[in-house]
Amino acid sequence: MSGRDIGVAAIAELPNRFKTGRSAYDLAGEVVAQLLERTGLALEDIDGLSVTAALSEGTNPFYAAYLCEALGLTPTWLHLSGLGGCSALSGLMRAVSAVREGECRIAVVLSADAPSTAYRADFGAQRPEFQEPQAAARPPAAFGLLMNRYAHQWGIDPAALGRIAQVQREHAVLNDNALPKLRSPLSLDDYLGSRVIADPLRLLDSVMFCDGANALVVCSREEARRRGWDKFVVPVAYAEVTNVNGRDPLADITETGFAHIAPRLFSRAKLKPSDIAMFQPYDDFTIAVQMQLEQLGFCERGAGARFILDTDLGFRGTLPLNTGGGQISAGQPGLAGGALNLVEGVRQLFGEGGARQVPDARNALVTGIGVIPYGRNWSTSAAMILEPA
């Protein structure tokens, strides 16, 4: 098989909802049932499974195996991805490799989580002896620190961060799967008036936990044709890196892994940042979006605010941004949130974006951010460029 012969043939996604009272197993079962209905697959047709670890099952080391039992699946290839918001992207690429190597024919990349119902994660290795006395054990505190360092180096323009929140909210209003609470327009004044939760990080810079699930079918193009699936999207380039500057005790916390992987990513795709038709970044906080724009090469470091304010980021614009609303405006279903932008990118390339369809959906750049360690930037950075086959 060539590099473009394996890809995504189908997607499924549940609406994001708050405190559903349901488990990750229950949500996974519903989204897989939706996938079977859409594709005509039977359970026995699925012989590969990549599972995203779940915050709501955080203390369960056997989650992937138990999930197979709950769903009635008997995979010959099973993968549990624990890279936080990079889990779906990394799971997709490992599923592509598994299909290519003959470990399975049809793999499902499955993400389900219910942290607004039950949060059971234990970040025991995240240096609690330093973080907890300062009440800094959760992501907002870490990103508040990161924003302070960025402000010292380059300055922060609240209008640019507000524009990210505003345009993504415009897209969420058009997304039936977004959290109902977040499906209302947002003005710059609303953003600027939101309370500071980890100075200078505002409430509207941040995500809201919810429950949800999504899934993607990975197979060969030949398999898709045989089953009559007429839509097919391929990853033309992928790159990831973990623990950038990990041996440097005084690492620059604003230097991300994206600065390291961007040259490799664009070289593999034979593209430049200016060739990208839409940007679907992982967006746990607005500053993360701005830093990715800079370090993926859309602009120079420190110039992200000006780029954001000078660029039309709407779905009809020059660089559509998180056309489903992103996690900030559609909700973050725990670690399943790392697949929201991936599913949205595929949806757009399928031409199924509905009222928010990007007119020139020729490719999509999708990213993931995984794990917030102590004393440096996020742990894992992953990026993928997708194109319709």
ZAKOL-715211 format. One line per 4 residues: number of its first residue (from 1); their letters; for each residue x, z, y of C-alpha. Coordinates in nm, 2 decimals, always signed. Example, Ala and Ser with C-alpha at 12.3 -4.5 7.8 and 13.67 -1.06 7.14 Angstrom:
2
1	AS	+1.23,+0.78,-0.45 | +1.37,+0.71,-0.11
This chain:
389
1	MSGR	+0.00,+0.00,+0.00 | +0.12,-0.07,+0.35 | +0.12,+0.18,+0.63 | -0.21,+0.06,+0.77
5	DIGV	-0.40,+0.05,+0.43 | -0.50,+0.42,+0.42 | -0.71,+0.58,+0.68 | -1.04,+0.75,+0.78
9	AAIA	-1.36,+0.58,+0.65 | -1.63,+0.84,+0.75 | -1.68,+1.16,+0.95 | -1.93,+1.44,+0.96
13	ELPN	-1.98,+1.73,+1.20 | -2.22,+2.02,+1.25 | -2.34,+2.13,+1.59 | -2.13,+2.42,+1.73
17	RFKT	-2.35,+2.73,+1.75 | -2.29,+3.09,+1.85 | -2.33,+3.38,+1.60 | -2.51,+3.19,+1.33
21	GRSA	-2.47,+3.47,+1.07 | -2.33,+3.21,+0.83 | -2.00,+3.21,+0.64 | -1.74,+2.94,+0.64
25	YDLA	-1.84,+2.86,+0.29 | -2.20,+2.80,+0.40 | -2.10,+2.58,+0.69 | -1.86,+2.38,+0.47
29	GEVV	-2.13,+2.32,+0.22 | -2.36,+2.18,+0.48 | -2.10,+1.95,+0.64 | -2.00,+1.82,+0.29
33	AQLL	-2.37,+1.75,+0.21 | -2.39,+1.56,+0.54 | -2.08,+1.36,+0.44 | -2.22,+1.28,+0.10
37	ERTG	-2.55,+1.16,+0.25 | -2.37,+0.94,+0.50 | -2.14,+0.78,+0.25 | -2.33,+0.77,-0.07
41	LALE	-2.05,+0.96,-0.24 | -2.11,+1.21,-0.52 | -1.92,+1.53,-0.55 | -1.73,+1.40,-0.85
45	DIDG	-1.60,+1.11,-0.64 | -1.40,+1.35,-0.42 | -1.07,+1.42,-0.60 | -0.86,+1.53,-0.30
49	LSVT	-0.92,+1.82,-0.05 | -0.73,+1.94,+0.25 | -0.87,+2.27,+0.38 | -0.81,+2.43,+0.72
53	AALS	-0.76,+2.80,+0.70 | -1.04,+3.00,+0.86 | -1.02,+3.30,+1.10 | -1.34,+3.42,+0.94
57	EGTN	-1.17,+3.42,+0.60 | -0.83,+3.53,+0.74 | -0.76,+3.80,+0.48 | -0.85,+3.57,+0.18
61	PFYA	-0.54,+3.41,+0.03 | -0.75,+3.22,-0.22 | -0.99,+3.06,+0.03 | -0.91,+2.69,-0.07
65	AYLC	-0.96,+2.76,-0.44 | -1.28,+2.96,-0.39 | -1.41,+2.69,-0.16 | -1.37,+2.43,-0.44
69	EALG	-1.58,+2.66,-0.66 | -1.84,+2.71,-0.39 | -1.87,+2.33,-0.33 | -1.85,+2.23,-0.69
73	LTPT	-1.54,+2.02,-0.64 | -1.26,+1.96,-0.90 | -0.98,+1.81,-0.70 | -0.66,+1.68,-0.85
77	WLHL	-0.49,+1.73,-0.51 | -0.56,+2.05,-0.30 | -0.39,+2.15,+0.02 | -0.45,+2.45,+0.24
81	SGLG	-0.33,+2.40,+0.60 | -0.23,+2.71,+0.80 | -0.10,+2.55,+1.12 | -0.37,+2.67,+1.35
85	GCSA	-0.50,+2.40,+1.58 | -0.27,+2.15,+1.41 | -0.42,+2.21,+1.06 | -0.66,+1.91,+1.06
89	LSGL	-0.40,+1.66,+1.19 | -0.14,+1.78,+0.95 | -0.40,+1.79,+0.67 | -0.50,+1.43,+0.75
93	MRAV	-0.15,+1.30,+0.72 | -0.08,+1.49,+0.40 | -0.41,+1.35,+0.26 | -0.29,+1.00,+0.36
97	SAVR	+0.04,+1.06,+0.16 | -0.16,+1.20,-0.13 | -0.37,+0.88,-0.15 | -0.06,+0.67,-0.11
101	EGEC	+0.12,+0.85,-0.40 | -0.18,+0.82,-0.63 | -0.25,+1.20,-0.63 | -0.62,+1.12,-0.54
105	RIAV	-0.84,+0.83,-0.44 | -1.08,+0.99,-0.20 | -0.97,+1.30,+0.00 | -1.18,+1.51,+0.23
109	VLSA	-1.02,+1.69,+0.53 | -1.25,+1.99,+0.57 | -1.26,+2.24,+0.84 | -1.52,+2.52,+0.87
113	DAPS	-1.50,+2.85,+1.05 | -1.74,+3.12,+1.18 | -1.54,+3.35,+1.41 | -1.83,+3.43,+1.63
117	TAYR	-2.00,+3.57,+1.33 | -1.71,+3.73,+1.15 | -1.35,+3.75,+1.27 | -1.11,+3.86,+1.00
121	ADFG	-0.77,+3.72,+1.11 | -0.47,+3.95,+1.10 | -0.17,+3.82,+1.30 | +0.06,+4.08,+1.14
125	AQRP	+0.38,+3.89,+1.20 | +0.31,+3.83,+1.57 | +0.53,+4.12,+1.69 | +0.25,+4.37,+1.75
129	EFQE	+0.51,+4.63,+1.85 | +0.58,+4.44,+2.17 | +0.24,+4.28,+2.23 | -0.02,+4.55,+2.16
133	PQAA	+0.12,+4.82,+2.40 | +0.08,+4.56,+2.68 | -0.27,+4.45,+2.56 | -0.11,+4.11,+2.51
137	ARPP	-0.20,+4.04,+2.15 | -0.44,+3.75,+2.20 | -0.40,+3.40,+2.33 | -0.53,+3.45,+2.68
141	AAFG	-0.25,+3.69,+2.76 | +0.01,+3.46,+2.61 | -0.12,+3.17,+2.81 | -0.14,+3.38,+3.13
145	LLMN	+0.23,+3.45,+3.08 | +0.30,+3.08,+3.02 | +0.10,+2.98,+3.34 | +0.30,+3.23,+3.54
149	RYAH	+0.62,+3.08,+3.43 | +0.49,+2.73,+3.50 | +0.38,+2.84,+3.84 | +0.73,+2.98,+3.91
153	QWGI	+0.89,+2.65,+3.81 | +0.65,+2.39,+3.94 | +0.35,+2.55,+4.11 | -0.01,+2.56,+3.99
157	DPAA	-0.29,+2.35,+4.16 | -0.62,+2.51,+4.06 | -0.80,+2.19,+4.17 | -0.63,+2.00,+3.89
161	LGRI	-0.71,+2.25,+3.62 | -1.06,+2.27,+3.76 | -1.08,+1.89,+3.73 | -0.99,+1.91,+3.36
165	AQVQ	-1.27,+2.17,+3.30 | -1.51,+1.97,+3.51 | -1.47,+1.63,+3.35 | -1.47,+1.78,+3.00
169	REHA	-1.80,+1.95,+3.09 | -1.94,+1.61,+3.20 | -1.86,+1.48,+2.85 | -2.01,+1.79,+2.68
173	VLND	-2.34,+1.74,+2.86 | -2.36,+1.41,+2.66 | -2.26,+1.57,+2.33 | -2.55,+1.70,+2.11
177	NALP	-2.30,+1.90,+1.90 | -2.16,+2.09,+2.20 | -2.26,+2.46,+2.24 | -2.60,+2.46,+2.42
181	KLRS	-2.47,+2.73,+2.66 | -2.20,+2.49,+2.78 | -2.42,+2.18,+2.81 | -2.47,+2.21,+3.19
185	PLSL	-2.28,+2.05,+3.47 | -1.98,+2.24,+3.62 | -1.86,+2.21,+3.98 | -1.52,+2.28,+4.11
189	DDYL	-1.67,+2.58,+4.30 | -1.80,+2.71,+3.97 | -1.45,+2.69,+3.82 | -1.28,+2.84,+4.12
193	GSRV	-1.54,+3.12,+4.13 | -1.49,+3.22,+3.76 | -1.32,+3.55,+3.71 | -0.95,+3.58,+3.63
197	IADP	-0.90,+3.72,+3.27 | -0.52,+3.70,+3.24 | -0.38,+3.63,+3.58 | -0.38,+3.34,+3.68
201	LRLL	-0.59,+3.22,+3.38 | -0.96,+3.20,+3.46 | -1.25,+3.23,+3.23 | -1.33,+2.86,+3.28
205	DSVM	-0.98,+2.77,+3.18 | -1.06,+2.91,+2.83 | -1.25,+2.84,+2.52 | -1.56,+3.02,+2.37
209	FCDG	-1.56,+3.11,+2.01 | -1.85,+2.97,+1.80 | -1.93,+2.87,+1.44 | -1.90,+2.51,+1.31
213	ANAL	-1.76,+2.26,+1.06 | -1.64,+1.91,+1.03 | -1.50,+1.67,+0.77 | -1.33,+1.33,+0.74
217	VVCS	-1.30,+1.10,+0.44 | -0.95,+0.96,+0.37 | -0.91,+0.67,+0.13 | -0.75,+0.32,+0.10
221	REEA	-0.90,+0.03,+0.28 | -0.96,-0.13,-0.05 | -1.17,+0.17,-0.16 | -1.37,+0.16,+0.16
225	RRRG	-1.45,-0.21,+0.11 | -1.55,-0.15,-0.25 | -1.80,+0.11,-0.13 | -1.93,-0.10,+0.15
229	WDKF	-1.79,+0.12,+0.43 | -1.74,-0.12,+0.72 | -1.56,+0.12,+0.96 | -1.20,+0.22,+0.91
233	VVPV	-0.95,+0.39,+1.14 | -0.58,+0.42,+1.06 | -0.32,+0.66,+1.19 | -0.05,+0.42,+1.31
237	AYAE	+0.19,+0.70,+1.41 | +0.22,+1.08,+1.36 | +0.48,+1.34,+1.45 | +0.49,+1.71,+1.44
241	VTNV	+0.74,+1.99,+1.49 | +0.74,+2.37,+1.44 | +0.94,+2.64,+1.61 | +1.10,+2.44,+1.89
245	NGRD	+1.40,+2.64,+2.04 | +1.33,+2.90,+1.77 | +1.69,+3.02,+1.76 | +1.72,+3.05,+2.14
249	PLAD	+1.64,+3.41,+2.25 | +1.60,+3.29,+2.61 | +1.40,+2.97,+2.54 | +1.21,+2.81,+2.83
253	ITET	+0.85,+2.89,+2.74 | +0.72,+2.59,+2.92 | +0.91,+2.35,+2.70 | +0.68,+2.24,+2.42
257	GFAH	+0.73,+2.05,+2.10 | +0.56,+1.75,+2.25 | +0.86,+1.67,+2.46 | +1.06,+1.65,+2.13
261	IAPR	+0.81,+1.44,+1.93 | +0.68,+1.20,+2.20 | +0.97,+0.95,+2.17 | +0.93,+0.93,+1.79
265	LFSR	+0.55,+0.91,+1.81 | +0.54,+0.62,+2.06 | +0.83,+0.44,+1.89 | +0.65,+0.44,+1.56
269	AKLK	+0.33,+0.31,+1.72 | +0.52,+0.05,+1.92 | +0.33,+0.18,+2.23 | +0.39,+0.35,+2.56
273	PSDI	+0.19,+0.62,+2.72 | +0.04,+0.36,+2.96 | -0.10,+0.18,+2.65 | -0.32,+0.47,+2.54
277	AMFQ	-0.69,+0.40,+2.58 | -0.81,+0.76,+2.55 | -0.65,+1.10,+2.52 | -0.81,+1.36,+2.29
281	PYDD	-0.58,+1.67,+2.33 | -0.61,+2.01,+2.18 | -0.74,+2.22,+2.47 | -0.75,+2.59,+2.41
285	FTIA	-0.67,+2.63,+2.78 | -0.66,+2.38,+3.07 | -0.29,+2.44,+3.13 | -0.22,+2.32,+2.78
289	VQMQ	-0.38,+1.99,+2.86 | -0.17,+1.95,+3.18 | +0.15,+2.03,+3.00 | +0.08,+1.79,+2.72
293	LEQL	+0.02,+1.51,+2.97 | +0.36,+1.58,+3.12 | +0.56,+1.62,+2.80 | +0.40,+1.33,+2.62
297	GFCE	+0.52,+1.11,+2.90 | +0.22,+1.03,+3.11 | +0.40,+1.17,+3.41 | +0.71,+1.38,+3.49
301	RGAG	+0.73,+1.75,+3.42 | +0.57,+1.94,+3.71 | +0.38,+1.63,+3.82 | +0.08,+1.69,+3.60
305	ARFI	-0.15,+1.82,+3.87 | -0.10,+1.51,+4.08 | -0.15,+1.28,+3.78 | -0.48,+1.46,+3.69
309	LDTD	-0.61,+1.43,+4.05 | -0.51,+1.07,+4.08 | -0.65,+0.95,+3.74 | -1.00,+0.88,+3.64
313	LGFR	-1.04,+1.10,+3.33 | -1.41,+1.02,+3.27 | -1.52,+0.83,+2.95 | -1.54,+0.51,+3.16
317	GTLP	-1.22,+0.58,+3.34 | -0.85,+0.47,+3.31 | -0.76,+0.76,+3.07 | -1.07,+0.91,+2.91
321	LNTG	-1.01,+1.28,+2.84 | -1.17,+1.47,+2.55 | -1.48,+1.26,+2.55 | -1.67,+1.51,+2.34
325	GGQI	-1.61,+1.79,+2.58 | -1.31,+1.94,+2.40 | -1.31,+2.30,+2.29 | -1.33,+2.43,+2.64
329	SAGQ	-1.68,+2.27,+2.69 | -1.80,+2.20,+2.34 | -1.69,+2.54,+2.20 | -1.41,+2.65,+1.97
333	PGLA	-1.53,+2.69,+1.61 | -1.22,+2.90,+1.52 | -0.95,+2.70,+1.35 | -1.20,+2.42,+1.28
337	GGAL	-1.17,+2.36,+1.65 | -0.85,+2.17,+1.59 | -1.05,+1.89,+1.43 | -1.31,+1.85,+1.71
341	NLVE	-1.09,+1.61,+1.91 | -0.98,+1.43,+1.59 | -1.34,+1.37,+1.48 | -1.42,+1.26,+1.83
345	GVRQ	-1.13,+1.02,+1.84 | -1.24,+0.86,+1.52 | -1.61,+0.86,+1.63 | -1.50,+0.67,+1.95
349	LFGE	-1.30,+0.42,+1.75 | -1.60,+0.37,+1.51 | -1.80,+0.28,+1.82 | -2.03,+0.57,+1.77
353	GGAR	-1.98,+0.76,+2.09 | -2.33,+0.70,+2.21 | -2.39,+0.77,+2.58 | -2.02,+0.87,+2.62
357	QVPD	-1.88,+0.57,+2.44 | -1.54,+0.46,+2.58 | -1.57,+0.09,+2.67 | -1.22,-0.02,+2.55
361	ARNA	-1.18,+0.19,+2.24 | -0.87,+0.02,+2.11 | -0.67,+0.34,+2.03 | -0.67,+0.71,+2.07
365	LVTG	-0.40,+0.97,+2.11 | -0.50,+1.30,+1.94 | -0.30,+1.62,+1.95 | -0.29,+1.97,+1.79
369	IGVI	-0.14,+2.30,+1.90 | -0.08,+2.57,+1.64 | +0.00,+2.94,+1.67 | +0.10,+3.13,+1.98
373	PYGR	+0.42,+3.33,+1.90 | +0.58,+3.60,+2.10 | +0.83,+3.51,+2.37 | +0.82,+3.13,+2.35
377	NWST	+0.59,+2.83,+2.37 | +0.33,+2.75,+2.10 | +0.48,+2.72,+1.75 | +0.36,+2.38,+1.62
381	SAAM	+0.29,+2.06,+1.82 | +0.14,+1.76,+1.64 | +0.03,+1.42,+1.77 | -0.13,+1.12,+1.62
385	ILEP	-0.22,+0.77,+1.74 | -0.52,+0.61,+1.58 | -0.64,+0.25,+1.58 | -0.94,+0.08,+1.43
389	A	-0.84,-0.14,+1.14
